[in-house]
């Protein structure tokens, strides 16, 4: 299991919140790989190709950049896959 797949349920709820209101089947999220994995920054890519970068600690827009470097990002996750990670986090009691 990758570091970004073992964070707390509140983190995943906030990520899902950034994915809501969009076409859930087409929006994806990718997690930053350069930190310690506790609350990784992440990038949401919308169906229209638009990209939003968020700081993992507060889930606010990351104003330092418009896009993260591909080599520093995880594979893409769908809304449904993040829901699965949230469920696992809840079952494991990760806060």
LUMTI-967582 format. One record per residue (C-alpha): residue in three letters; x, y, z. Coordinates in steps of 0.5 Angstrom, whole numbers, plus 2048, in hexadecimal, padded with zeros to 3 digits. Layout:
<rs>
ALAXYZ;...
</rs>
This chain:
<rs>
UNK800800800;UNK8038077FE;UNK80380C803;UNK7FE811800;UNK7F980B801;UNK7FA80B808;UNK7F881180B;UNK7F281380F;UNK7EB81380E;UNK7EA81B80E;UNK7EF81C809;UNK7EC817804;UNK7E581B806;UNK7E8821804;UNK7EB81F7FD;UNK7E481C7FC;UNK7E18237FD;UNK7E68267F8;UNK7E48217F3;UNK7DC8227F4;UNK7D88267F0;UNK7DC8237EA;UNK7DB81D7E5;UNK7DD8187EA;UNK7DE8137E5;UNK7E38187E1;UNK7E681C7E7;UNK7ED8197E9;UNK7F281A7EF;UNK7F98197EF;UNK7FD81A7F6;UNK80481D7F7;UNK80A8187F8;UNK80F81C7FB;UNK80D81D802;UNK80C818808;UNK805816806;UNK80181980C;UNK7FD81E808;UNK80081E801;UNK7FE8247FC;UNK7FA8227F7;UNK7F88247F0;UNK7F18237ED;UNK7F08227E6;UNK7E98247E3;UNK7E58217DD;UNK7E78277D9;UNK7EE8267DA;UNK7EE82C7E0;UNK7F382B7E5;UNK7F382D7ED;UNK7F882C7F2;UNK7F782C7F9;UNK7FB82C7FF;UNK7FA825803;UNK7FA82980A;UNK7F582D809;UNK7F182B802;UNK7F2832800;UNK7F48347F9;UNK7FC8347F8;UNK7FE83B7F6;UNK8058397F5;UNK8048357EF;UNK7FE8347E9;UNK80082D7E8;UNK8058287EB;UNK80A8247E8;UNK80881E7E5;UNK80E81A7E8;UNK80C81C7EF;UNK8058197EE;UNK8018137F0;UNK7FD80F7EB;UNK7F68127EA;UNK7F18107EE;UNK7E98107ED;UNK7E48137F1;UNK7E280C7F3;UNK7E980A7F4;UNK7EA80F7F9;UNK7E380D7FC;UNK7E68067FD;UNK7EC809800;UNK7E880D805;UNK7E4806807;UNK7EB803808;UNK7ED80980D;UNK7E7808811;UNK7E7801812;UNK7EF802814;UNK7ED808819;UNK7F280C815;UNK7F0813817;
</rs>
